[in-house]
Amino acid sequence: MRSSTKIEKVEKKARGRPRAYEPETALRRAAEAFWKKGYAGTSLDDISAATGMNRPSLRAAFGDKHALYVRALSDYWELKFATMRQAFADGGNLAESLMRVYDAALSIYFSGNDQALGCFVVGTAITEAPGDPEIQQIVAAGFRALDAHFEARFKQARAAGELKQAADLKALALLAVATMHSLAVRARAGGSRKELRKLAQKAVDVICG
């Protein structure tokens, strides 16, 4: 009788034991590994070291390396869009809201502890997209969404009289997104946050002027 009770207690303790990892934390650390070395340059051993999970645990939680990368890529887009929506929702004139977007982007690009990471998409997905239809589709959809977010904000600005009625909103949106890409590439290439913010301000002056 005592033995049975002891076994039941052990079984209950095992069932109630938390996982040795948190999925969101593991995904973030895996994304950081991809972000630093790129998809092709990141091995499963790199991911295991970053997450503290062995290969069988990684596969059970996320699937293979490709599935894990796609998950990280999709999560990055969600982060970027959420940050962008918040920046536009905080009010202010067009120039102020654009600079909030670029400041938020720079915060992401310079989020690495030992190096400027740049943009996860530009730094890791662009090289994979030509040979990987799934990644290409995710990247293209993300760029279209960025264009649409900026274009919607410019439409509001035109209605408020901040832009000329004849302003080409699609062209301005493409310029705004191109500026974001330039910031990402230059951050990865060693540009300082201070000089990149100045670049962003010049682009905003052109867009709003």
Secondary structure, 3 states (H helix, E strand, C coil): CHHHHHHHHHHHHHHHCCCCCCHHHHHHHHHHHHHHHHHHHCCHHHHHHHHCCCHHHHHHHHCCHHHHHHHHHHHHHHHHHHHHHHHHHCCCCHHHHHHHHHHHHHHHHCCCCCCCCCCHHHHHHCCCHHHCHHHHHHHHHHHHHHHHHHHHHHHHHHHCCCCCCCCCHHHHHHHHHHHHHHHHHHHHCCCCHHHHHHHHHHHHHHHHC
